[in-house]
Amino acid sequence: MSDDLRKRILNILGRRQLAALATITEEGLPWVRYVVTQGGEDMKIRCATFVRARKVAQISRNPDVHLTCGVTDPMTVAPYLQIRGRAFVTTDEAERHAFWYDLLANIFTGPDDPRFGVIIVVPDRIEYCIPGQFVPEVWTR
C-alpha cells in the first residue's frame, strides 16, 4: 500500500462527515443508519452514540460493521470510501472528551453525559473508489 493512497484516504476520513454505518441485527440482517464520523491518523473512525442505542446492542453481539463515506454533495463526482472493520463502543472519559464537538450539545448535555458514548471502528479493509473506475484501490491493515 502506498503512502499516497493512505494520504488520500486520510483526506476523506479526517473531516467530520455524514456516513452510512451498517451493523447486523439479532436476526442476522443488515441495518444501515446515518452517523457523523471522523477518522484519525491511526485510521480509526469514530462517531457519537447513545450508549443504549440499538446499534450499540448490535455491535456488542457482532462487531463486524461497514461504513460508506466521502460524498458530501451528491451533485459532485468525488472519490468515496467503502470501509470494512470491527467496532466497539467506549465511554472512556478521554475518548469522549477528545471526540466531543459543539453540535453534540444539541443531543447530549456535555462530554460527561452518561448517555454519551463513542463508537470506534477499526478498519481492516478500505476501498478508495473513484466514480467511473470499476476497480478500487485497496488499503488493508
TIDREN-58345 format. One record per atom (N, C-alpha, C): residue in one letter; residue number from 1; x, y negated, z; atom name. Coordinates in nm, 2 decimals. Each point is the difference from the previous one (the first is absolute). Layout:
r	k	px	py	pz	a
a	NUM	X	Y	Z	CA
...
***
This chain:
r	k	px	py	pz	a
m	1	0.08	0.12	0.00	N
m	1	-0.08	-0.12	0.00	CA
m	1	0.09	-0.12	0.00	C
s	2	-0.04	-0.09	-0.08	N
s	2	0.09	-0.12	-0.02	CA
s	2	-0.04	-0.11	0.11	C
d	3	0.10	-0.08	0.03	N
d	3	-0.03	-0.12	0.09	CA
d	3	-0.10	-0.09	-0.07	C
d	4	0.01	-0.01	-0.13	N
d	4	-0.09	-0.08	-0.07	CA
d	4	-0.15	0.04	0.02	C
l	5	-0.03	0.13	-0.01	N
l	5	-0.13	0.05	0.03	CA
l	5	-0.04	-0.03	0.14	C
r	6	0.08	0.02	0.10	N
r	6	-0.03	-0.02	0.14	CA
r	6	-0.03	-0.15	0.02	C
k	7	0.07	-0.09	-0.07	N
k	7	-0.02	-0.14	0.01	CA
k	7	-0.14	-0.04	-0.06	C
r	8	-0.03	0.06	-0.11	N
r	8	-0.13	-0.03	-0.06	CA
r	8	-0.12	0.05	0.08	C
i	9	0.02	0.12	0.06	N
i	9	-0.10	0.05	0.09	CA
i	9	-0.02	-0.09	0.12	C
l	10	0.12	-0.04	0.06	N
l	10	-0.01	-0.09	0.12	CA
l	10	-0.06	-0.14	-0.03	C
n	11	0.02	-0.04	-0.12	N
n	11	-0.06	-0.13	-0.05	CA
n	11	-0.15	0.01	0.01	C
i	12	-0.06	0.12	-0.03	N
i	12	-0.14	0.02	0.01	CA
i	12	-0.04	0.02	0.14	C
l	13	0.07	0.10	0.07	N
l	13	-0.04	0.03	0.14	CA
l	13	0.01	-0.11	0.10	C
g	14	0.10	-0.09	-0.02	N
g	14	0.03	-0.10	0.09	CA
g	14	-0.10	-0.11	0.03	C
r	15	-0.09	-0.01	-0.10	N
r	15	-0.10	-0.11	0.02	CA
r	15	-0.13	0.06	0.06	C
r	16	-0.06	-0.08	0.08	N
r	16	-0.13	0.05	0.06	CA
r	16	-0.10	0.00	-0.11	C
q	17	-0.07	0.12	-0.01	N
q	17	-0.10	0.01	-0.11	CA
q	17	-0.11	0.10	0.03	C
l	18	-0.10	-0.01	-0.08	N
l	18	-0.11	0.10	0.01	CA
l	18	0.05	0.13	-0.07	C
a	19	-0.03	0.11	0.06	N
a	19	0.04	0.13	-0.05	CA
a	19	-0.12	0.10	0.02	C
a	20	0.00	0.10	-0.07	N
a	20	-0.09	0.11	0.02	CA
a	20	0.07	0.11	0.07	C
l	21	-0.06	0.04	0.12	N
l	21	0.06	0.11	0.08	CA
l	21	-0.09	0.12	0.00	C
a	22	0.05	0.12	-0.04	N
a	22	-0.08	0.12	-0.01	CA
a	22	0.05	0.09	0.12	C
t	23	-0.10	0.05	0.07	N
t	23	0.02	0.10	0.10	CA
t	23	-0.09	0.12	-0.03	C
i	24	0.01	0.11	0.08	N
i	24	-0.08	0.12	-0.02	CA
i	24	-0.09	0.01	0.12	C
t	25	-0.13	0.03	-0.04	N
t	25	-0.11	0.01	0.10	CA
t	25	0.01	0.13	0.07	C
e	26	-0.08	0.02	0.11	N
e	26	-0.02	0.13	0.06	CA
e	26	-0.04	0.11	-0.09	C
e	27	-0.07	-0.04	-0.11	N
e	27	-0.05	0.10	-0.09	CA
e	27	0.11	0.03	-0.11	C
g	28	0.11	-0.06	0.01	N
g	28	0.11	0.02	-0.10	CA
g	28	-0.01	-0.08	-0.12	C
l	29	-0.09	-0.11	0.00	N
l	29	-0.02	-0.08	-0.12	CA
l	29	0.07	-0.13	0.02	C
p	30	0.04	-0.06	-0.12	N
p	30	0.06	-0.13	0.01	CA
p	30	-0.09	-0.12	0.04	C
w	31	0.05	-0.09	0.07	N
w	31	-0.07	-0.12	0.04	CA
w	31	0.09	-0.12	-0.02	C
v	32	-0.05	-0.10	-0.08	N
v	32	0.09	-0.12	-0.03	CA
v	32	-0.07	-0.12	0.05	C
r	33	0.09	-0.09	0.06	N
r	33	-0.05	-0.13	0.04	CA
r	33	0.11	-0.10	-0.02	C
y	34	-0.04	-0.13	0.00	N
y	34	0.09	-0.11	-0.02	CA
y	34	0.07	-0.03	0.14	C
v	35	0.13	-0.03	-0.01	N
v	35	0.07	-0.04	0.12	CA
v	35	0.10	-0.11	-0.05	C
v	36	0.05	-0.08	0.09	N
v	36	0.10	-0.10	-0.03	CA
v	36	0.13	0.06	0.05	C
t	37	0.09	0.01	-0.09	N
t	37	0.13	0.07	0.03	CA
t	37	0.12	-0.10	-0.02	C
q	38	0.11	0.04	0.06	N
q	38	0.13	-0.07	-0.02	CA
q	38	0.11	0.10	0.03	C
g	39	0.09	0.01	-0.09	N
g	39	0.11	0.10	0.01	CA
g	39	0.13	-0.08	0.05	C
g	40	0.09	0.08	0.05	N
g	40	0.13	-0.05	0.04	CA
g	40	0.11	0.06	-0.07	C
e	41	0.12	-0.05	0.04	N
e	41	0.13	0.05	-0.06	CA
e	41	0.02	0.15	0.02	C
d	42	-0.07	0.05	0.11	N
d	42	0.01	0.14	0.03	CA
d	42	-0.09	0.09	-0.09	C
m	43	-0.07	-0.07	-0.09	N
m	43	-0.09	0.06	-0.10	CA
m	43	-0.13	0.05	0.07	C
k	44	-0.02	-0.03	0.13	N
k	44	-0.12	0.04	0.07	CA
k	44	-0.11	-0.11	-0.03	C
i	45	-0.12	0.04	0.00	N
i	45	-0.11	-0.09	-0.03	CA
i	45	-0.09	0.00	0.12	C
r	46	-0.04	-0.12	0.04	N
r	46	-0.08	-0.02	0.12	CA
r	46	-0.13	-0.07	-0.04	C
c	47	-0.11	0.04	0.08	N
c	47	-0.13	-0.07	0.00	CA
c	47	-0.06	0.00	0.13	C
a	48	-0.09	-0.10	0.03	N
a	48	-0.07	0.00	0.12	CA
a	48	-0.12	0.09	0.00	C
t	49	-0.04	0.04	0.12	N
t	49	-0.12	0.09	0.01	CA
t	49	-0.06	-0.02	0.14	C
f	50	-0.12	0.03	0.01	N
f	50	-0.07	0.03	0.13	CA
f	50	0.05	0.14	0.05	C
v	51	0.04	0.01	0.12	N
v	51	0.05	0.13	0.04	CA
v	51	-0.11	0.11	0.00	C
r	52	-0.12	-0.04	0.00	N
r	52	-0.11	0.10	0.00	CA
r	52	-0.07	0.01	-0.14	C
a	53	0.07	-0.05	-0.10	N
a	53	-0.05	0.01	-0.14	CA
a	53	0.00	0.14	-0.05	C
r	54	-0.09	0.02	-0.09	N
r	54	-0.01	0.13	-0.07	CA
r	54	0.13	0.04	-0.06	C
k	55	0.07	-0.09	-0.06	N
k	55	0.13	0.04	-0.07	CA
k	55	0.10	0.04	0.10	C
v	56	0.00	-0.05	0.12	N
v	56	0.09	0.05	0.11	CA
v	56	-0.02	0.14	0.03	C
a	57	-0.13	0.04	0.02	N
a	57	-0.03	0.14	0.02	CA
a	57	0.04	0.09	-0.11	C
q	58	-0.02	-0.05	-0.12	N
q	58	0.04	0.08	-0.12	CA
q	58	0.15	0.02	-0.01	C
i	59	0.07	-0.11	0.03	N
i	59	0.15	0.01	0.00	CA
i	59	0.05	0.09	0.11	C
s	60	-0.07	0.00	0.11	N
s	60	0.05	0.09	0.11	CA
s	60	-0.02	0.15	-0.03	C
r	61	-0.11	0.03	-0.08	N
r	61	-0.02	0.13	-0.04	CA
r	61	0.09	0.04	-0.12	C
n	62	0.02	-0.09	-0.09	N
n	62	0.08	0.03	-0.12	CA
n	62	0.07	-0.13	-0.04	C
p	63	0.13	-0.01	0.03	N
p	63	0.08	-0.12	-0.03	CA
p	63	0.03	-0.03	-0.14	C
d	64	-0.03	0.09	-0.10	N
d	64	0.03	-0.02	-0.14	CA
d	64	-0.10	-0.11	-0.05	C
v	65	0.06	-0.11	-0.06	N
v	65	-0.07	-0.11	-0.05	CA
v	65	0.05	-0.04	-0.14	C
h	66	-0.08	-0.09	-0.06	N
h	66	0.04	-0.05	-0.13	CA
h	66	-0.04	-0.15	0.00	C
l	67	0.09	-0.08	-0.05	N
l	67	-0.03	-0.15	-0.02	CA
l	67	0.02	-0.04	-0.14	C
t	68	-0.08	-0.09	-0.05	N
t	68	0.02	-0.07	-0.13	CA
t	68	0.01	-0.15	0.03	C
c	69	0.10	-0.06	-0.05	N
c	69	0.01	-0.15	0.03	CA
c	69	0.08	-0.06	-0.11	C
g	70	0.00	-0.14	-0.01	N
g	70	0.08	-0.07	-0.09	CA
g	70	-0.08	-0.09	-0.09	C
v	71	-0.12	0.03	-0.03	N
v	71	-0.08	-0.08	-0.09	CA
v	71	-0.08	-0.10	0.09	C
t	72	0.04	-0.13	-0.01	N
t	72	-0.07	-0.10	0.08	CA
t	72	-0.10	-0.08	-0.08	C
d	73	0.01	0.01	-0.13	N
d	73	-0.09	-0.07	-0.09	CA
d	73	-0.04	0.10	-0.12	C
p	74	-0.12	0.05	0.00	N
p	74	-0.04	0.10	-0.10	CA
p	74	0.01	-0.05	-0.14	C
m	75	0.01	-0.13	-0.02	N
m	75	0.01	-0.06	-0.14	CA
m	75	0.15	-0.02	-0.04	C
t	76	0.09	0.04	0.08	N
t	76	0.14	0.00	-0.03	CA
t	76	0.06	0.14	0.00	C
v	77	0.07	0.03	-0.11	N
v	77	0.06	0.13	-0.01	CA
v	77	0.13	-0.01	0.07	C
a	78	0.02	0.09	0.10	N
a	78	0.12	-0.01	0.09	CA
a	78	0.03	0.14	0.05	C
p	79	0.13	0.03	0.03	N
p	79	0.03	0.13	0.06	CA
p	79	-0.07	0.02	0.13	C
y	80	-0.03	0.13	0.03	N
y	80	-0.07	0.03	0.12	CA
y	80	0.07	0.13	0.05	C
l	81	-0.04	0.04	0.13	N
l	81	0.07	0.11	0.06	CA
l	81	-0.11	0.11	0.04	C
q	82	0.04	0.12	-0.02	N
q	82	-0.08	0.12	0.05	CA
q	82	0.09	0.06	0.11	C
i	83	-0.05	0.01	0.12	N
i	83	0.09	0.04	0.11	CA
i	83	-0.06	0.12	0.07	C
r	84	0.08	0.10	0.02	N
r	84	-0.04	0.12	0.07	CA
r	84	0.09	0.00	0.13	C
g	85	-0.07	0.03	0.11	N
g	85	0.08	0.00	0.13	CA
g	85	-0.08	0.06	0.11	C
r	86	0.06	-0.01	0.12	N
r	86	-0.06	0.05	0.12	CA
r	86	-0.01	-0.12	0.09	C
a	87	-0.12	-0.01	0.07	N
a	87	-0.03	-0.11	0.08	CA
a	87	-0.01	0.04	0.15	C
f	88	0.02	-0.10	0.08	N
f	88	-0.03	0.01	0.14	CA
f	88	-0.05	-0.13	0.06	C
v	89	-0.06	0.00	0.11	N
v	89	-0.05	-0.12	0.06	CA
v	89	0.07	-0.03	0.13	C
t	90	0.03	-0.12	0.02	N
t	90	0.07	-0.04	0.12	CA
t	90	-0.07	-0.12	0.07	C
t	91	0.01	0.00	0.13	N
t	91	-0.04	-0.12	0.08	CA
t	91	0.12	-0.06	0.07	C
d	92	0.12	0.04	-0.05	N
d	92	0.12	-0.05	0.06	CA
d	92	0.00	-0.15	0.00	C
e	93	0.03	-0.06	0.12	N
e	93	0.00	-0.15	0.01	CA
e	93	0.09	-0.07	-0.10	C
a	94	0.12	0.05	-0.02	N
a	94	0.09	-0.07	-0.09	CA
a	94	-0.05	0.01	-0.15	C
e	95	-0.06	0.12	-0.03	N
e	95	-0.05	0.01	-0.14	CA
e	95	-0.12	-0.09	-0.02	C
r	96	-0.09	-0.01	0.10	N
r	96	-0.12	-0.09	-0.01	CA
r	96	0.04	-0.14	-0.01	C
h	97	0.10	-0.04	0.08	N
h	97	0.04	-0.14	-0.01	CA
h	97	0.08	-0.03	-0.13	C
a	98	0.08	0.09	-0.04	N
a	98	0.07	-0.02	-0.13	CA
a	98	-0.09	-0.01	-0.12	C
f	99	-0.11	0.07	0.00	N
f	99	-0.09	0.01	-0.12	CA
f	99	-0.10	-0.11	0.01	C
w	100	-0.03	-0.06	0.12	N
w	100	-0.11	-0.10	0.01	CA
w	100	0.02	-0.12	-0.09	C
y	101	-0.11	-0.04	-0.06	N
y	101	-0.01	-0.13	-0.08	CA
y	101	-0.13	-0.06	0.03	C
d	102	-0.01	-0.13	-0.03	N
d	102	-0.11	-0.09	0.04	CA
d	102	-0.14	0.05	-0.04	C
l	103	-0.01	0.06	-0.12	N
l	103	-0.14	0.04	-0.04	CA
l	103	-0.05	0.11	0.08	C
l	104	0.08	0.08	0.07	N
l	104	-0.05	0.10	0.09	CA
l	104	-0.08	-0.05	0.11	C
a	105	0.02	-0.13	0.03	N
a	105	-0.07	-0.06	0.12	CA
a	105	-0.15	-0.01	-0.03	C
n	106	-0.04	0.02	-0.13	N
n	106	-0.14	0.00	-0.03	CA
n	106	-0.07	0.14	0.04	C
i	107	0.09	0.10	0.03	N
i	107	-0.05	0.13	0.03	CA
i	107	0.04	0.04	0.14	C
f	108	0.12	-0.03	0.05	N
f	108	0.05	0.03	0.13	CA
f	108	0.03	-0.12	0.08	C
t	109	0.00	0.01	0.13	N
t	109	0.03	-0.11	0.09	CA
t	109	0.15	-0.04	0.00	C
g	110	0.08	0.08	-0.05	N
g	110	0.15	-0.02	0.00	CA
g	110	0.07	0.13	-0.01	C
p	111	0.13	-0.01	-0.01	N
p	111	0.08	0.13	-0.02	CA
p	111	-0.01	0.09	0.12	C
d	112	-0.05	-0.05	0.11	N
d	112	-0.01	0.09	0.12	CA
d	112	-0.14	0.05	0.02	C
d	113	-0.09	-0.03	-0.10	N
d	113	-0.14	0.06	0.01	CA
d	113	0.01	0.15	0.00	C
p	114	-0.06	0.07	0.10	N
p	114	0.01	0.14	0.01	CA
p	114	-0.07	0.07	-0.12	C
r	115	-0.08	-0.07	-0.08	N
r	115	-0.06	0.07	-0.12	CA
r	115	0.09	-0.01	-0.12	C
f	116	0.11	-0.07	0.01	N
f	116	0.09	-0.02	-0.12	CA
f	116	0.11	0.10	0.00	C
g	117	0.01	0.07	-0.12	N
g	117	0.11	0.09	-0.02	CA
g	117	0.06	-0.03	-0.14	C
v	118	0.11	0.07	-0.02	N
v	118	0.07	-0.02	-0.13	CA
v	118	0.02	0.14	-0.06	C
i	119	-0.05	0.01	-0.13	N
i	119	0.03	0.12	-0.07	CA
i	119	0.13	-0.01	-0.07	C
i	120	0.09	0.10	0.01	N
i	120	0.13	-0.01	-0.07	CA
i	120	0.00	0.12	-0.10	C
v	121	0.02	-0.03	-0.12	N
v	121	0.01	0.10	-0.11	CA
v	121	0.15	0.02	-0.03	C
v	122	0.05	0.12	0.01	N
v	122	0.14	0.03	-0.04	CA
v	122	-0.01	0.07	-0.13	C
p	123	0.03	-0.07	-0.11	N
p	123	-0.01	0.06	-0.13	CA
p	123	0.11	0.10	-0.03	C
d	124	-0.05	0.11	-0.07	N
d	124	0.10	0.09	-0.05	CA
d	124	0.02	0.00	-0.15	C
r	125	-0.10	-0.07	-0.07	N
r	125	0.00	-0.02	-0.14	CA
r	125	-0.07	-0.13	-0.04	C
i	126	0.07	-0.08	-0.08	N
i	126	-0.06	-0.12	-0.05	CA
i	126	0.01	-0.01	-0.15	C
e	127	-0.11	-0.01	-0.07	N
e	127	0.01	-0.01	-0.14	CA
e	127	-0.02	-0.15	-0.04	C
y	128	0.10	-0.05	-0.07	N
y	128	0.00	-0.14	-0.05	CA
y	128	-0.07	0.00	-0.14	C
c	129	-0.12	-0.04	-0.01	N
c	129	-0.07	0.01	-0.12	CA
c	129	-0.01	-0.14	-0.08	C
i	130	0.02	0.01	-0.12	N
i	130	-0.01	-0.12	-0.09	CA
i	130	-0.11	0.03	-0.10	C
p	131	-0.10	-0.09	0.00	N
p	131	-0.11	0.02	-0.09	CA
p	131	0.05	0.02	-0.14	C
g	132	-0.05	0.09	-0.07	N
g	132	0.04	0.03	-0.14	CA
g	132	0.11	0.10	-0.01	C
q	133	0.06	0.03	0.11	N
q	133	0.10	0.11	0.00	CA
q	133	-0.06	0.12	0.07	C
f	134	0.02	0.12	-0.06	N
f	134	-0.07	0.11	0.05	CA
f	134	0.08	0.08	0.10	C
v	135	0.13	-0.03	0.01	N
v	135	0.08	0.08	0.10	CA
v	135	0.06	-0.10	0.10	C
p	136	-0.04	0.01	0.13	N
p	136	0.05	-0.09	0.10	CA
p	136	0.14	0.03	0.04	C
e	137	0.07	-0.11	0.05	N
e	137	0.13	0.03	0.06	CA
e	137	-0.03	0.04	0.15	C
v	138	0.08	0.10	0.05	N
v	138	-0.03	0.06	0.12	CA
v	138	0.11	-0.02	0.11	C
w	139	-0.04	-0.04	0.12	N
w	139	0.09	-0.01	0.11	CA
w	139	-0.05	0.11	0.10	C
t	140	0.10	0.08	0.05	N
t	140	-0.03	0.10	0.10	CA
t	140	0.09	-0.02	0.12	C
r	141	-0.05	0.04	0.12	N
r	141	0.08	-0.01	0.12	CA
r	141	0.10	0.11	0.00	C
***
